[in-house]
Amino acid sequence: MEQEELRLPLQKEGVVRPAEGNIATGLVWGILISIPLWISLIGWVMGIWR
């Protein structure tokens, strides 16, 4: 009985909370990771053209 009582609140928080949080953190990490990739890609292309 104690295990079932502990599981229910965790499932409710797991379903309600992370939906927006994961999207926001995913966008932030995606932007932070993509900026150096774009800079390195532009530098690599400029190095080939010269």
C-alpha positions in Angstrom: 0.0 0.0 0.0 2.8 2.4 0.8 4.5 1.8 -2.6 1.2 2.6 -4.4 0.8 5.9 -2.4 4.3 6.9 -3.3 3.9 6.1 -7.0 0.8 8.2 -7.7 2.2 11.7 -6.9 5.4 10.9 -8.9 3.3 9.9 -11.9 1.2 13.1 -11.7 4.2 15.3 -11.4 6.0 13.3 -14.2 3.0 13.8 -16.5 2.2 17.4 -15.7 5.5 19.2 -15.0 8.1 18.2 -17.5 6.1 18.8 -20.7 6.9 22.5 -20.8 10.2 22.2 -18.9 11.7 19.7 -21.3 10.7 21.8 -24.3 12.3 24.9 -22.8 15.5 23.2 -21.8 15.7 21.4 -25.1 15.4 24.7 -27.0 18.1 26.3 -24.8 20.5 23.4 -25.1 19.8 23.2 -28.9 20.6 26.9 -29.3 23.8 26.7 -27.1 25.0 23.6 -29.0 24.1 24.9 -32.5 25.9 28.3 -32.3 29.4 26.8 -32.1 28.5 24.3 -34.8 27.4 27.0 -37.2 30.5 29.1 -36.4 32.8 26.1 -37.1 30.8 25.3 -40.2 31.1 28.8 -41.6 34.8 28.8 -40.7 35.3 25.5 -42.5 33.5 26.7 -45.6 35.5 29.9 -45.7 38.7 27.9 -45.3 37.8 25.8 -48.4 36.9 28.8 -50.6 40.3 30.5 -49.8 
